[in-house]
Amino acid sequence: MDFDVIVVGAGIAGCVTAYRLAKAGHSVVVVERGAEVGAKNLSGGVLYCRVMDKVFPGFADQAPVERRITRNYLGFLNPDSLVGIDYHDDRLGKPVNAVSVLRAKLDPWLAEQAEAAGAVVMPGFKVDSLLSEGGKFTGIKAGDDELTAHVVVLADGINSFLARDAGLRTKEPLKHLAVGVKSVIGLPRQTIEDRFGLAGDQGAAYAIVGDCTAGAGGGGFLYTNQESISIGVVVRLDDLVGKGLSSSELHDRFVLHPQIQPLLAGGELLEYGCHLVAEGGKAMVHDLARPGLVVVGDAAGLTLNTGLTVRGMDLAAASGIAAADAIDDALQDGNFGQAAMDGYVARLDQSFAGKDMATYAKAPAFLENPRLFNDYGPLLANVLRGFYNLDGAPREHIIPVFRAALKESGLGITRLARDGLAGVKAL
Ligand SMILES: Cc1cc2nc3c(=O)[nH]c(=O)nc-3n(C[C@H](O)[C@H](O)[C@H](O)COP(=O)(O)OP(=O)(O)OC[C@H]3O[C@@H](n4cnc5c(N)ncnc54)[C@H](O)[C@@H]3O)c2cc1C
């Protein structure tokens, strides 16, 4: 064998797996199709980073992260109003819980850590197929080049055709996939801190539903970086296709919305890109291991959107840890059969990532409810308008104000109660 382990893809899942295995003394190569590590990768980018501390102690102090998220904003956006829950909490920064990141900076740093631990990182190397012998996977093929290893780790992201070729995944239904379109808008540091009420390295993360996607399933996000803002939309593919919408037009609709545009005023467009996002939750996680092969990160379907948080990067890291530890055991035993590789699945299931996927298994179905994106924003705005709009008519108590708004929405109390219950069960 050329190496103990070949890792396909130098994203978060691949780099964490490679770092941990190289640190344990194994020979590891990471192959990456991008001309440079990070060139192909895109996240919204809030990284819930406690898991990274397990791999790189003091992660937020050493890694090129942007801001520590101490303000979370959940908003319902309507054509002419925005209703939000604004949660500031300094405790979220001490110890640091989540950071905003730019993958073009973070991924090269992760690859450097893997290299420093002894892994070989090879950018510009696109794997075309897997090699196998006697029912065991033995390596990879890229053009005329072949590399062999005891174990191959597929960390090649949401589009992993290698996992499909290995019989581990099938074509996903459209509702399990979304497309994300994102811009990075440059602004002076002080402007960002003034506009978002931040100090020092504090950061804000906005999750918004409603008019930003023209009522399609999905939402908008806005995250503050040190000297830029990451902003964009994530829209479910089934709704995009069904409603004949364009994801780039929805992105523009969001950034130009009168409630959002002032937050970006005077900014300069630095980056623009789009990428698929896994939306199916636990239903997207299929077989993850074969003799000599494991699948990690997005390639394994490990993304979790609860509406309040979008998580994929921390789950990618957790799966990398589980894979590296199971492969370390397998290399020590010299056994790479199905049972040894299933050790990865057992470790993943026992980790917070496996447990969170199970806890939020109902979240994707809850987020398919069109009323979340169309009806609840106007309802909330109308109730609040009933309070704040002193139009000269005598005031009414909250119950009649609420009843009138509910009647206008056409929702009805039973439907409201059912949706509320579904939300409680899903989250
Ligand atoms: C718009 C958007 C917003 C998001 N927001 C968030 C967020 O705020 N927080 C969060 O935690 N997650 C977020 N996510 C999800 C997150 O980006 C992913 O879960 C995460 O990037 C998965 O990491 P990964 O290492 O598994 O895969 P990736 O980061 O996709 O890395 C896969 C790597 O494999 C390489 N590769 C692919 N095919 C091959 C091949 N054949 N040969 C060699 N190399 C190959 C790719 O070039 C890439 O470098 C978001 C995603 C999108 C698109």
The ligand as a MOL file (V3000), in Angstrom:
LIG
                    3D

  0  0  0     0  0            999 V3000
M  V30 BEGIN CTAB
M  V30 COUNTS 53 58 0 0 0
M  V30 BEGIN ATOM
M  V30 1 C -24.8130 28.5610 1.6430 0
M  V30 2 C -24.3990 27.6010 2.7370 0
M  V30 3 C -24.4860 27.9990 4.0480 0
M  V30 4 C -24.0730 27.1360 5.0680 0
M  V30 5 N -24.0570 27.6130 6.3440 0
M  V30 6 C -23.5060 26.8580 7.3130 0
M  V30 7 C -23.2940 27.4030 8.6040 0
M  V30 8 O -23.5470 28.5870 8.8590 0
M  V30 9 N -22.7860 26.5890 9.5670 0
M  V30 10 C -22.4400 25.2880 9.3050 0
M  V30 11 O -21.9480 24.6060 10.2190 0
M  V30 12 N -22.6240 24.7570 8.0790 0
M  V30 13 C -23.1200 25.5060 7.0750 0
M  V30 14 N -23.2510 24.9910 5.8200 0
M  V30 15 C -22.9210 23.5640 5.5970 0
M  V30 16 C -21.4020 23.3760 5.5730 0
M  V30 17 O -20.8270 24.2200 4.6130 0
M  V30 18 C -21.0550 21.9230 5.2420 0
M  V30 19 O -21.7750 21.0660 6.0920 0
M  V30 20 C -19.5670 21.6600 5.3860 0
M  V30 21 O -18.8400 22.4320 4.4800 0
M  V30 22 C -19.2670 20.1770 5.1770 0
M  V30 23 O -17.8600 19.9740 5.2310 0
M  V30 24 P -17.2140 18.7600 4.4420 0
M  V30 25 O -15.7730 18.7910 4.7870 0
M  V30 26 O -17.9780 17.5250 4.6980 0
M  V30 27 O -17.4520 19.0760 2.9020 0
M  V30 28 P -16.9180 20.2740 2.0210 0
M  V30 29 O -16.6050 21.4550 2.8330 0
M  V30 30 O -17.8960 20.4260 0.8960 0
M  V30 31 O -15.5320 19.7090 1.4290 0
M  V30 32 C -15.4960 18.7000 0.4490 0
M  V30 33 C -14.1520 18.8010 -0.2520 0
M  V30 34 O -13.9950 17.7080 -1.1420 0
M  V30 35 C -13.4470 18.1710 -2.3720 0
M  V30 36 N -13.8220 17.2040 -3.4120 0
M  V30 37 C -15.0630 16.9500 -3.8830 0
M  V30 38 N -15.0160 15.9860 -4.8300 0
M  V30 39 C -13.7260 15.6210 -4.9400 0
M  V30 40 C -13.0530 14.6600 -5.7480 0
M  V30 41 N -13.7060 13.8770 -6.6180 0
M  V30 42 N -11.6870 14.5550 -5.6350 0
M  V30 43 C -11.0160 15.3390 -4.7490 0
M  V30 44 N -11.6030 16.2620 -3.9630 0
M  V30 45 C -12.9490 16.3930 -4.0420 0
M  V30 46 C -14.0760 19.5510 -2.5320 0
M  V30 47 O -13.3460 20.3630 -3.4360 0
M  V30 48 C -14.0190 20.0630 -1.0960 0
M  V30 49 O -12.8060 20.6980 -0.7950 0
M  V30 50 C -23.6410 25.8180 4.7640 0
M  V30 51 C -23.5590 25.4010 3.4350 0
M  V30 52 C -23.9070 26.2890 2.4220 0
M  V30 53 C -23.7560 25.8410 0.9830 0
M  V30 END ATOM
M  V30 BEGIN BOND
M  V30 1 1 1 2
M  V30 2 1 2 3
M  V30 3 2 2 52
M  V30 4 2 3 4
M  V30 5 1 4 5
M  V30 6 1 4 50
M  V30 7 2 5 6
M  V30 8 1 6 7
M  V30 9 1 6 13
M  V30 10 2 7 8
M  V30 11 1 7 9
M  V30 12 1 9 10
M  V30 13 2 10 11
M  V30 14 1 10 12
M  V30 15 2 12 13
M  V30 16 1 13 14
M  V30 17 1 14 15
M  V30 18 1 14 50
M  V30 19 1 15 16
M  V30 20 1 16 17
M  V30 21 1 16 18
M  V30 22 1 18 19
M  V30 23 1 18 20
M  V30 24 1 20 21
M  V30 25 1 20 22
M  V30 26 1 22 23
M  V30 27 1 23 24
M  V30 28 2 24 25
M  V30 29 1 24 26
M  V30 30 1 24 27
M  V30 31 1 27 28
M  V30 32 2 28 29
M  V30 33 1 28 30
M  V30 34 1 28 31
M  V30 35 1 31 32
M  V30 36 1 32 33
M  V30 37 1 33 34
M  V30 38 1 33 48
M  V30 39 1 34 35
M  V30 40 1 35 36
M  V30 41 1 35 46
M  V30 42 1 36 37
M  V30 43 1 36 45
M  V30 44 2 37 38
M  V30 45 1 38 39
M  V30 46 1 39 40
M  V30 47 2 39 45
M  V30 48 1 40 41
M  V30 49 2 40 42
M  V30 50 1 42 43
M  V30 51 2 43 44
M  V30 52 1 44 45
M  V30 53 1 46 47
M  V30 54 1 46 48
M  V30 55 1 48 49
M  V30 56 2 50 51
M  V30 57 1 51 52
M  V30 58 1 52 53
M  V30 END BOND
M  V30 END CTAB
M  END
